Amino acid sequence: MAEPVRFPNIPLYEGWGAPNRVESDILGLELIAGELPQDLRGCLFRCGPDRQFPSLFKDDIFIDGEGMMHGWYFRDGQVDYKCRWVRNERFLLQEKARRSLFGRYRNRYTNDPSVAGKDQGTANTSAIWHGKKLLALKEDSLPMEVDPYTFEVKGYHNYNGKVNALSMTAHPKFDYAKNELLSFSYQAKGDATTDFLLHVVDASGDIVHQIAFHMPFPAMVHDFAVTDTHFVVPFFPIMTDMEVIKAGGPYYQWHQDKECHVAIVPRRGTADQIQWFKGPACSAGHMMNAFNEGSMLHLDLCLYEGNCFAFFPAYDGSEYKPCPPLLTRMTFDLHHPEAGFSKRVLGPMPSEMPQIDERFVGKPYRYGYTISFAPPRRVSQLGVWDHQTGELKLWNPGPDSSIQEPKFVPRGPGEGNGYLVMPVNRVAENRSDLAVLDAQNVEAGPIALFKMPIRVKASFHGMWVPAQTMQTGLYNFP
């Protein structure tokens, strides 16, 4: 007889963070303000975590949990919504057992003995469309292919066996001019290994170039950046210790006494062409963009002058010291890597989940889009950064509300000419909205606002796929 399902009374599972555990289909979201632009046709795909069953441990962390795919389909003047569990091996094993079988975040040594040797990937972080495939991504495993309309799982995708790694990042970059996907694998040979791979994937979904090298330590590498000419890979001192995880401890620990290292390598280069830059310990989860300016290379990211993950403790047991994520420009002189890098804060408002007009990935750019936080930290707004003027424009979604990651949708030629589409958390009402804003006039508020009768708890990352691209597989943005 199965045990009753009881989620523990912990802050993580309260309020907006309470497990949702619901699959939904909604035909025609209710339009409650404005009008949907006629040229907005396509799909917004996103992926996030939810808890299938209570965790085996009460010290659960919010980035863990089974993957839930979300899709908003813009067609025939309406928006439909669908969400489904990503029914991968982990999900199916737990479904059969009717309880959680996997332990602490990424720590296989805390799993139930019945799943020894099984894939513990959650497929819970991002969704991308490339090579005519919709992929659910999580950096602990290979991409999971799912049907773009039903979200039925088709299996793991390893690019015809060309990915010589156990996992791939959840943060690939797109070069829309070339229809190329730029990606990477870290700890590529398994827990605490220093193997690292960079991948270039062409429009057909074939890997056409790889670069293999070793990290300076077994780091967590959540995100990276590219320019027109280079990969930019930061290695922050958030590290895996094999003895610690074997003892049942956290998969990552913060090492404040270690330097951060940044590898810069030509996009069609080799490992012996890597230039290494070093600097004091700092960290970041997400990059906004990178670009070249002569011999200088600039990387814009939401930088923490300390540990960006409170749930990954310091290796020496020292107390966690909160630090705000500030949009910062790191600059590297490719003629003088021995000089390290410089840093310049671009604005005082704490911000996360940075996005841009992705037609300008790797190029000099003007606009950036973030979730920006006013005190108290739980109050989030949409921030539009103008790197040319230094101005920051904000849209506040209203009382007891916050936003999830915004996605830019091109409308016509010219940077910033487009829409911003994002879920809105209506916390007091325990439900969500979907907002569409003019990226050039966010202070005016949504040009279309759709009411959702359910709660989209967390959808970390995703992408916009135009209707034409769903058919051809190619991105042809204006």
C-alpha positions in Angstrom: 0.0 0.0 0.0 1.4 3.4 -1.0 2.1 6.0 1.7 -0.2 9.1 1.8 1.2 12.1 -0.1 2.1 14.8 2.4 4.3 17.8 1.5 6.2 19.1 4.4 5.4 22.5 6.0 8.4 24.4 4.8 8.6 27.9 3.2 9.6 26.5 -0.2 6.2 24.7 -0.5 4.1 27.6 0.7 2.2 30.3 -1.1 3.3 30.8 -4.7 5.9 28.1 -4.3 3.5 25.4 -3.4 3.7 22.4 -5.8 1.1 22.8 -8.7 1.1 19.2 -10.0 -1.5 20.1 -12.7 -1.5 19.6 -16.5 -3.7 22.0 -18.4 -5.3 22.8 -21.7 -6.9 26.2 -22.2 -8.4 27.1 -25.6 -8.5 30.8 -26.0 -7.2 32.7 -23.0 -9.4 35.5 -21.8 -8.3 38.9 -23.2 -8.8 41.4 -20.4 -7.0 44.4 -21.7 -5.8 45.8 -25.1 -5.7 43.9 -28.3 -3.4 41.1 -29.7 -1.2 42.4 -32.5 -2.1 40.7 -35.8 1.5 40.1 -36.7 2.2 38.2 -33.4 1.9 34.6 -34.6 3.9 31.7 -33.2 4.7 29.8 -30.0 6.2 30.8 -26.7 7.7 27.7 -25.1 9.0 27.6 -21.6 10.1 25.0 -19.1 10.3 25.0 -15.3 10.3 22.6 -12.2 7.4 21.3 -10.2 7.3 18.6 -7.6 5.8 15.3 -8.7 5.9 14.0 -5.0 7.4 15.3 -1.8 11.2 15.4 -1.8 13.1 12.7 0.1 14.7 15.5 2.1 13.1 18.6 3.7 16.1 20.8 2.7 14.8 20.9 -0.8 15.8 23.7 -3.2 13.5 25.5 -5.7 15.5 24.7 -8.8 14.9 21.0 -8.3 11.8 19.0 -9.3 10.4 17.4 -12.4 10.2 19.3 -15.6 7.0 20.9 -16.7 6.7 22.2 -20.3 4.5 25.2 -21.0 3.3 26.4 -24.4 1.4 29.5 -25.4 0.2 29.3 -29.0 -0.6 32.6 -30.8 -2.9 31.8 -33.7 -6.1 33.0 -35.3 -6.3 36.1 -33.1 -6.2 34.1 -29.9 -3.7 32.5 -27.5 -4.1 28.9 -26.4 -2.2 27.4 -23.4 -0.9 23.9 -22.6 1.3 22.4 -19.9 2.5 18.9 -19.5 5.0 17.0 -17.4 8.2 16.0 -19.2 7.7 12.2 -18.8 11.3 11.1 -18.9 12.9 8.2 -17.1 13.0 9.8 -13.7 9.3 10.9 -13.9 8.1 7.4 -15.0 10.0 5.6 -12.3 8.5 7.8 -9.6 5.1 7.6 -11.2 5.2 3.8 -10.9 6.5 4.0 -7.3 4.0 6.8 -6.4 6.7 8.6 -4.5 10.0 10.4 -4.9 13.0 8.2 -5.6 15.7 10.8 -6.2 17.4 12.6 -3.3 19.3 15.8 -2.9 19.9 18.0 -6.0 22.0 16.1 -8.4 23.5 13.9 -5.7 23.0 10.3 -6.9 24.5 9.0 -3.6 21.3 10.1 -1.8 18.9 8.4 -4.2 16.7 5.4 -3.3 18.6 2.2 -4.0 16.0 1.1 -6.5 17.1 3.7 -9.0 20.8 3.1 -8.9 22.3 3.6 -12.3 19.1 5.3 -13.7 19.2 8.8 -15.3 18.2 11.4 -12.7 17.8 14.3 -15.2 14.9 16.5 -14.6 14.5 18.4 -17.9 13.2 21.4 -16.0 15.1 24.5 -17.0 14.5 25.7 -20.6 12.9 24.9 -23.9 14.4 25.6 -27.3 13.4 25.0 -30.9 16.3 24.1 -33.3 16.7 21.7 -36.2 13.0 21.2 -36.3 13.0 19.8 -32.8 11.6 21.1 -29.5 14.0 20.2 -26.7 13.6 20.4 -22.9 16.9 21.2 -21.3 18.6 20.7 -18.0 22.3 20.8 -17.5 22.4 17.5 -15.6 21.5 15.5 -18.7 21.2 15.4 -22.5 18.4 17.4 -24.1 15.0 15.7 -24.1 13.0 15.9 -27.4 9.3 16.5 -27.0 6.5 17.0 -29.5 5.9 20.7 -30.0 2.1 20.4 -29.9 1.4 17.5 -27.5 4.6 17.6 -25.4 4.8 13.8 -25.7 8.4 12.7 -25.0 10.3 11.3 -27.9 13.5 10.5 -26.1 17.0 11.9 -25.4 18.7 13.8 -28.2 22.5 13.5 -28.6 22.9 14.9 -32.1 23.4 11.5 -33.8 25.8 10.4 -31.2 28.2 13.4 -31.7 27.8 14.7 -28.2 30.7 13.0 -26.4 29.3 14.0 -23.0 26.7 13.0 -20.4 24.9 16.4 -20.5 24.4 19.7 -22.3 23.7 23.2 -21.1 20.3 24.7 -20.6 21.6 28.0 -21.9 22.6 27.6 -25.6 23.0 30.8 -27.7 21.5 31.3 -31.2 23.2 33.1 -34.0 20.1 33.9 -36.1 22.2 35.2 -39.0 23.7 31.8 -39.5 20.9 29.7 -37.9 23.6 28.3 -35.7 23.2 27.0 -32.1 26.2 27.4 -29.8 26.2 25.1 -26.8 28.5 23.5 -24.2 28.8 20.6 -21.8 30.5 20.8 -18.4 31.5 18.1 -16.0 31.0 16.3 -19.3 32.4 12.9 -18.2 30.5 12.7 -14.9 30.3 14.1 -11.4 33.3 16.3 -10.4 35.1 15.8 -13.7 36.8 18.9 -15.3 36.0 17.9 -18.9 34.4 20.7 -20.9 33.1 20.8 -24.5 32.0 23.6 -26.7 29.6 22.8 -29.6 28.6 24.5 -32.9 25.4 23.1 -34.3 24.2 24.0 -37.8 20.7 24.8 -39.0 19.9 21.1 -39.7 20.8 20.1 -36.2 24.2 18.6 -37.0 27.3 19.3 -34.8 29.9 20.8 -37.1 32.6 21.9 -34.7 33.6 21.0 -31.1 36.4 22.2 -28.7 37.4 20.0 -25.8 39.5 21.2 -22.8 39.7 21.0 -19.0 38.2 23.4 -16.6 40.5 24.8 -13.9 38.3 23.1 -11.3 35.0 21.0 -11.3 32.8 24.1 -11.6 29.2 24.8 -12.0 28.8 26.5 -15.4 25.2 27.6 -15.8 25.5 30.1 -18.6 28.1 31.5 -21.1 28.2 34.0 -23.9 29.4 34.4 -27.5 30.5 37.2 -29.7 30.7 37.1 -33.5 34.2 35.7 -33.1 34.6 34.0 -29.7 33.1 31.8 -27.0 33.2 33.4 -23.5 33.0 30.9 -20.7 33.2 32.1 -17.0 34.3 29.5 -14.4 33.1 30.8 -11.0 34.3 29.0 -7.8 31.1 27.1 -7.2 32.5 23.6 -7.2 31.7 19.9 -6.8 33.7 17.9 -4.3 33.4 14.1 -4.8 34.0 13.3 -1.2 31.3 15.7 -0.1 28.6 14.3 -2.4 29.5 10.7 -1.5 28.9 11.7 2.1 25.4 12.9 1.1 26.3 16.6 1.1 25.5 19.4 -1.4 26.5 18.9 -5.0 28.0 22.4 -5.2 29.9 24.5 -2.6 31.1 28.1 -2.8 34.9 28.6 -2.5 35.4 32.3 -1.7 39.2 31.9 -1.5 39.5 30.8 -5.1 39.8 33.0 -8.2 37.3 33.0 -11.0 38.6 32.1 -14.5 37.3 33.1 -17.9 38.1 31.2 -21.0 37.9 33.1 -24.3 38.4 31.0 -27.5 37.6 31.5 -31.2 34.3 30.0 -32.3 36.0 27.8 -34.8 39.1 27.5 -32.7 41.0 24.8 -30.8 41.8 24.3 -27.2 45.4 25.6 -27.6 44.0 29.0 -28.6 42.2 29.6 -25.3 43.1 32.8 -23.6 42.6 32.6 -19.8 41.7 35.6 -17.7 41.6 35.5 -13.9 40.1 37.7 -11.1 38.8 37.7 -7.5 36.0 35.4 -6.6 32.5 36.5 -7.8 29.7 34.6 -9.5 26.7 35.0 -11.9 23.9 32.8 -13.1 23.0 34.6 -16.3 24.7 36.5 -19.1 23.0 39.4 -21.1 25.3 39.6 -24.1 29.0 39.9 -25.2 30.6 41.7 -28.1 33.9 42.8 -29.5 35.3 46.3 -29.7 38.7 46.2 -31.4 41.0 44.1 -29.2 38.6 44.5 -26.3 35.8 42.0 -25.5 32.9 43.0 -23.3 30.7 40.7 -21.3 27.5 42.0 -19.7 26.1 39.9 -16.9 24.1 40.0 -13.7 27.1 39.8 -11.4 27.1 38.9 -7.7 30.2 40.0 -5.7 30.0 36.8 -3.8 27.9 33.6 -4.0 24.9 33.9 -6.2 23.2 30.7 -4.8 22.2 30.8 -1.2 21.3 27.1 -1.2 24.9 26.1 -2.2 26.8 26.7 1.0 30.4 27.8 1.6 32.8 24.8 1.7 34.2 26.0 5.0 30.9 26.4 6.7 31.0 30.2 6.8 27.7 32.1 6.8 26.1 33.1 3.6 26.5 36.8 2.8 23.7 38.1 0.6 24.8 40.3 -2.3 22.6 41.8 -5.1 22.9 40.9 -8.7 24.0 44.1 -10.5 24.2 44.4 -14.2 27.9 44.6 -14.8 30.3 44.9 -17.8 33.4 42.8 -17.6 36.1 43.8 -20.1 38.9 41.7 -21.4 41.9 42.9 -23.5 42.6 40.1 -25.9 46.2 41.4 -26.3 46.9 41.2 -22.6 45.2 38.2 -20.9 47.8 38.4 -18.1 46.1 41.7 -16.9 42.9 39.9 -16.0 39.7 41.8 -16.5 38.0 45.0 -15.4 34.5 45.4 -14.1 32.0 48.4 -14.4 28.5 48.4 -12.8 26.0 49.5 -15.4 23.2 50.4 -13.0 22.3 50.2 -9.3 19.0 48.3 -9.5 19.4 44.6 -8.8 18.3 42.6 -11.8 18.2 39.0 -13.1 17.1 36.8 -16.0 18.7 39.2 -18.7 17.4 39.1 -22.3 18.1 41.0 -25.5 16.8 41.4 -29.0 18.5 38.1 -30.0 19.1 39.3 -33.5 22.1 41.0 -31.8 23.6 38.1 -29.9 27.3 38.5 -30.0 27.1 42.0 -31.6 27.3 45.6 -30.2 23.8 46.3 -28.9 21.8 48.9 -27.2 18.9 47.4 -25.3 18.7 44.8 -22.5 15.6 43.4 -20.7 15.6 42.1 -17.2 13.5 41.2 -14.1 14.4 44.1 -11.9 13.9 44.2 -8.2 12.7 47.1 -6.0 12.7 46.6 -2.3 11.6 44.3 -0.9 13.3 41.8 -3.2 10.1 39.9 -3.9 8.7 42.9 -5.8 9.8 42.5 -9.4 9.4 44.7 -12.4 10.3 44.7 -16.1 13.5 46.6 -16.7 14.5 48.0 -20.1 18.2 49.1 -20.1 19.4 51.6 -22.7 23.2 51.1 -22.9 23.5 54.1 -25.1 21.9 56.7 -22.8 22.2 54.8 -19.5 18.5 55.1 -18.9 16.5 52.4 -17.2 12.7 52.2 -18.0 10.4 50.1 -15.8 7.0 48.5 -16.0 5.5 47.6 -12.6 2.9 44.7 -13.1 0.9 46.0 -10.1 0.4 45.2 -6.4 1.1 41.6 -5.2 2.4 40.8 -8.7 5.8 39.9 -10.3 7.0 38.9 -13.7 8.9 35.9 -15.1 11.6 36.1 -17.7 10.7 38.4 -20.6 11.2 37.2 -24.2 11.7 39.6 -27.1 9.8 39.0 -30.3 11.0 41.0 -33.4 8.4 43.1 -35.2 10.4 44.8 -37.9 14.0 45.9 -38.8 16.0 47.8 -36.1 17.1 46.8 -32.7 14.3 46.9 -30.1 11.6 47.0 -32.7 9.3 44.3 -31.3 7.3 43.0 -28.4 8.1 41.6 -24.9 6.0 38.6 -23.9 6.1 37.2 -20.3 4.0 35.4 -17.7 2.9 37.6 -14.8 2.5 36.2 -11.3 -0.7 37.4 -9.7 0.3 36.2 -6.2 -2.7 37.4 -4.2 -5.1 35.7 -6.6 -2.9 32.6 -6.9 -3.1 32.6 -10.7 -1.2 34.0 -13.7 -1.6 36.5 -16.6 0.2 36.6 -19.9 1.4 40.1 -20.9 2.4 41.5 -24.3 4.2 44.9 -24.2 5.7 47.2 -26.9 9.4 46.9 -26.2 9.8 50.6 -27.3 7.2 51.8 -24.8 7.0 49.5 -21.8 6.0 52.3 -19.4 2.6 52.4 -21.2 1.9 48.9 -20.0 0.6 45.9 -21.8 -0.9 46.3 -25.3 -2.5 42.9 -24.7 -3.1 41.2 -21.3 -4.6 37.7 -21.0 -6.0 36.2 -17.9 -5.1 32.7 -16.9 -7.4 30.9 -14.5 -4.4 28.8 -13.2 -1.0 29.4 -11.7 2.2 29.1 -13.8 4.4 28.5 -10.8 7.8 28.7 -12.3 9.0 28.6 -15.9 12.6 29.5 -15.8 13.6 29.9 -19.5 12.3 29.5 -23.0 12.1 31.0 -26.4 9.7 32.5 -29.0 9.3 30.5 -32.2 7.6 32.2 -35.2 4.8 30.3 -36.9 6.9 30.1 -40.1 9.9 28.7 -38.2 7.7 25.9 -36.9 7.3 24.8 -40.4 10.7 25.4 -42.0 13.0 25.1 -39.0 14.8 28.3 -40.1 14.7 31.7 -38.4 14.2 34.6 -40.8 13.7 37.5 -38.6 13.4 41.0 -40.2 
